[in-house]
């Protein structure tokens, strides 16, 4: 009997009551089929039920889902490290965006550069800066024909009023 046939006979015998020792050498498949019968007189079956197949399918899907979820979490961490600023810009109000822009430029910025940095009209930027100045969030200083926008504490020293001496 060939090695491949003997291996398949051993596999079939593992799932039935027939042992490989009881299979004579030179036995053909046709003569082997009647031997593969369980003790109850019915053909041997592996024992796969629909419930077992469904359970294995559910476990496979759960495993695959877990692997994909883990991969997405690692991908999100990588993108957050490389792309920290653009995502936060999406959720800023116009006022916050102007303040952040000035903060990123050292706390001082000319109004014309703010207009160039955003896609808003000069009027909108001027209105936003006026509102921020009323709230005390920025200071606008006139420099010739331009305005210098400063965050509190970042104003040039020449623009600040001199401190009054303390009386004793």
Kinemage of the C-alpha trace (Angstrom):
@kinemage 1
@onewidth
@group {chain A} dominant
@subgroup {mainchain}
@vectorlist {calphas} color= white
{ca unk a 1} P 0.000 0.000 0.000
{ca unk a 2} L 1.377 3.478 -0.801
{ca unk a 3} L 2.397 5.906 1.946
{ca unk a 4} L -0.269 8.437 0.956
{ca unk a 5} L -3.042 5.813 1.033
{ca unk a 6} L -1.816 4.450 4.386
{ca unk a 7} L -1.901 8.006 5.821
{ca unk a 8} L -5.480 8.515 4.621
{ca unk a 9} L -6.479 5.120 6.050
{ca unk a 10} L -4.932 6.134 9.385
{ca unk a 11} L -6.844 9.442 9.317
{ca unk a 12} L -10.134 7.678 8.560
{ca unk a 13} L -9.426 5.097 11.252
{ca unk a 14} L -8.855 7.854 13.789
{ca unk a 15} L -12.465 9.007 13.316
{ca unk a 16} L -13.991 5.544 13.287
{ca unk a 17} L -13.777 2.313 15.177
{ca unk a 18} L -11.598 0.688 12.498
{ca unk a 19} L -7.925 0.445 13.444
{ca unk a 20} L -5.084 0.540 10.970
{ca unk a 21} L -3.931 -2.859 12.169
{ca unk a 22} L -7.121 -4.475 10.892
{ca unk a 23} L -6.619 -3.135 7.365
{ca unk a 24} L -4.770 -5.696 5.310
{ca unk a 25} L -1.962 -4.636 2.980
{ca unk a 26} L -3.102 -4.089 -0.604
{ca unk a 27} L -6.664 -3.190 0.369
{ca unk a 28} L -8.396 -0.940 -2.145
{ca unk a 29} L -10.640 1.975 -1.264
{ca unk a 30} L -13.736 0.065 -2.445
{ca unk a 31} L -13.115 -2.731 0.009
{ca unk a 32} L -12.231 -0.306 2.789
{ca unk a 33} L -15.503 1.665 2.694
{ca unk a 34} L -17.623 -1.130 4.202
{ca unk a 35} L -15.056 -1.478 7.012
{ca unk a 36} L -15.537 2.161 8.062
{ca unk a 37} L -18.673 1.597 10.048
{ca unk a 38} L -19.214 2.523 13.626
{ca unk a 39} L -20.188 0.033 16.281
{ca unk a 40} L -23.876 0.938 15.756
{ca unk a 41} L -23.833 -0.010 12.122
{ca unk a 42} L -23.858 3.566 10.798
{ca unk a 43} L -21.068 5.337 8.907
{ca unk a 44} L -18.555 7.091 11.152
{ca unk a 45} L -18.938 10.867 11.352
{ca unk a 46} L -16.584 13.484 12.601
{ca unk a 47} L -19.207 15.033 14.857
{ca unk a 48} L -19.548 18.525 13.410
{ca unk a 49} L -22.848 19.992 14.398
{ca unk a 50} L -24.232 23.281 13.114
{ca unk a 51} L -23.842 24.734 16.607
{ca unk a 52} L -20.157 23.869 16.751
{ca unk a 53} L -19.565 25.343 13.286
{ca unk a 54} L -21.393 28.550 14.289
{ca unk a 55} L -19.356 28.807 17.492
{ca unk a 56} L -16.072 28.422 15.608
{ca unk a 57} L -17.227 31.053 13.096
{ca unk a 58} L -18.115 33.497 15.870
{ca unk a 59} L -14.758 32.944 17.568
{ca unk a 60} L -12.922 33.500 14.278
{ca unk a 61} L -14.824 36.751 13.659
{ca unk a 62} L -14.183 37.955 17.220
{ca unk a 63} L -10.473 37.251 16.833
{ca unk a 64} L -10.339 39.052 13.489
{ca unk a 65} L -12.260 42.012 14.921
{ca unk a 66} L -9.875 42.238 17.868
{ca unk a 67} L -6.851 42.225 15.589
{ca unk a 68} L -8.342 44.967 13.387
{ca unk a 69} L -9.308 47.109 16.394
{ca unk a 70} L -5.796 46.817 17.827
{ca unk a 71} L -4.265 47.744 14.483
{ca unk a 72} L -6.511 50.819 14.193
{ca unk a 73} L -5.566 51.973 17.699
{ca unk a 74} L -1.866 51.742 16.904
{ca unk a 75} L -2.434 53.602 13.614
{ca unk a 76} L -4.336 56.378 15.454
{ca unk a 77} L -1.496 56.799 17.953
{ca unk a 78} L 0.990 57.158 15.108
{ca unk a 79} L -1.129 59.748 13.282
{ca unk a 80} L -1.698 61.726 16.487
{ca unk a 81} L 2.044 61.987 16.997
{ca unk a 82} L 2.757 63.066 13.417
{ca unk a 83} L -0.321 65.215 12.896
{ca unk a 84} L -1.065 66.927 16.207
{ca unk a 85} L -1.820 70.464 14.993
{ca unk a 86} L -4.121 70.115 11.926
{ca unk a 87} L -6.771 68.118 13.792
{ca unk a 88} L -7.116 70.664 16.605
{ca unk a 89} L -7.512 73.475 14.057
{ca unk a 90} L -10.777 71.966 12.855
{ca unk a 91} L -12.486 72.548 16.204
{ca unk a 92} L -11.297 76.073 17.005
{ca unk a 93} L -13.592 79.075 16.921
{ca unk a 94} L -12.504 82.055 14.830
{ca unk a 95} L -11.448 83.964 17.944
{ca unk a 96} L -9.433 81.004 19.244
{ca unk a 97} L -7.817 80.575 15.855
{ca unk a 98} L -6.664 84.203 15.784
{ca unk a 99} L -5.297 83.920 19.329
{ca unk a 100} L -3.493 80.677 18.488
{ca unk a 101} L -2.001 82.237 15.357
{ca unk a 102} L -0.651 85.184 17.352
{ca unk a 103} L 0.606 82.822 20.097
{ca unk a 104} L 2.473 80.720 17.501
{ca unk a 105} L 4.207 83.885 16.269
{ca unk a 106} L 5.694 84.819 19.627
{ca unk a 107} L 2.703 86.706 21.011
{ca unk a 108} L 2.945 89.556 18.480
{ca unk a 109} L 1.772 89.757 14.898
{ca unk a 110} L 0.846 92.458 12.404
{ca unk a 111} L -2.825 92.539 11.471
{ca unk a 112} L -1.988 92.319 7.751
{ca unk a 113} L -0.099 89.043 8.372
{ca unk a 114} L -3.130 87.650 10.207
{ca unk a 115} L -5.292 88.478 7.171
{ca unk a 116} L -2.742 86.751 4.913
{ca unk a 117} L -2.685 83.657 7.170
{ca unk a 118} L -6.443 83.052 7.194
{ca unk a 119} L -9.019 82.962 4.418
{ca unk a 120} L -11.126 85.775 5.824
{ca unk a 121} L -11.712 89.327 4.695
{ca unk a 122} L -9.909 92.292 6.253
{ca unk a 123} L -13.214 93.419 7.732
{ca unk a 124} L -13.841 90.111 9.490
{ca unk a 125} L -10.328 90.044 10.958
{ca unk a 126} L -10.705 93.672 12.090
{ca unk a 127} L -14.074 92.902 13.727
{ca unk a 128} L -12.700 89.797 15.497
{ca unk a 129} L -9.682 91.729 16.766
{ca unk a 130} L -11.905 94.549 18.039
{ca unk a 131} L -14.030 92.006 19.961
{ca unk a 132} L -10.917 90.325 21.387
{ca unk a 133} L -9.519 93.725 22.411
{ca unk a 134} L -12.765 94.612 24.218
{ca unk a 135} L -12.530 91.332 26.149
{ca unk a 136} L -8.893 92.043 27.028
{ca unk a 137} L -7.566 88.998 25.188
{ca unk a 138} L -5.387 90.995 22.760
{ca unk a 139} L -3.982 94.499 22.471
{ca unk a 140} L -3.919 96.427 19.193
{ca unk a 141} L -1.163 98.996 18.812
{ca unk a 142} L -1.037 101.463 15.942
{ca unk a 143} L 2.321 101.419 14.093
{ca unk a 144} L 2.133 103.979 11.294
{ca unk a 145} L -0.442 102.596 8.884
{ca unk a 146} L -0.510 99.131 10.448
{ca unk a 147} L -1.762 97.532 13.642
{ca unk a 148} L 0.375 95.304 15.811
{ca unk a 149} L -1.682 92.656 17.603
{ca unk a 150} L -0.225 91.456 20.901
{ca unk a 151} L -1.306 88.959 23.514
{ca unk a 152} L -1.360 90.222 27.102
{ca unk a 153} L 2.172 90.314 28.466
{ca unk a 154} L 3.779 90.373 25.000
{ca unk a 155} L 3.438 94.099 24.310
{ca unk a 156} L 6.626 96.006 23.448
{ca unk a 157} L 8.131 97.764 26.459
{ca unk a 158} L 8.031 101.148 24.695
{ca unk a 159} L 4.231 100.938 24.443
{ca unk a 160} L 3.701 100.374 28.152
{ca unk a 161} L 3.134 103.281 30.453
{ca unk a 162} L 5.926 103.926 32.959
{ca unk a 163} L 5.332 102.569 36.423
{ca unk a 164} L 4.557 105.131 39.056
{ca unk a 165} L 6.944 105.128 41.973
{ca unk a 166} L 5.468 103.750 45.154
{ca unk a 167} L 4.897 106.361 47.802
{ca unk a 168} L 6.360 105.600 51.169
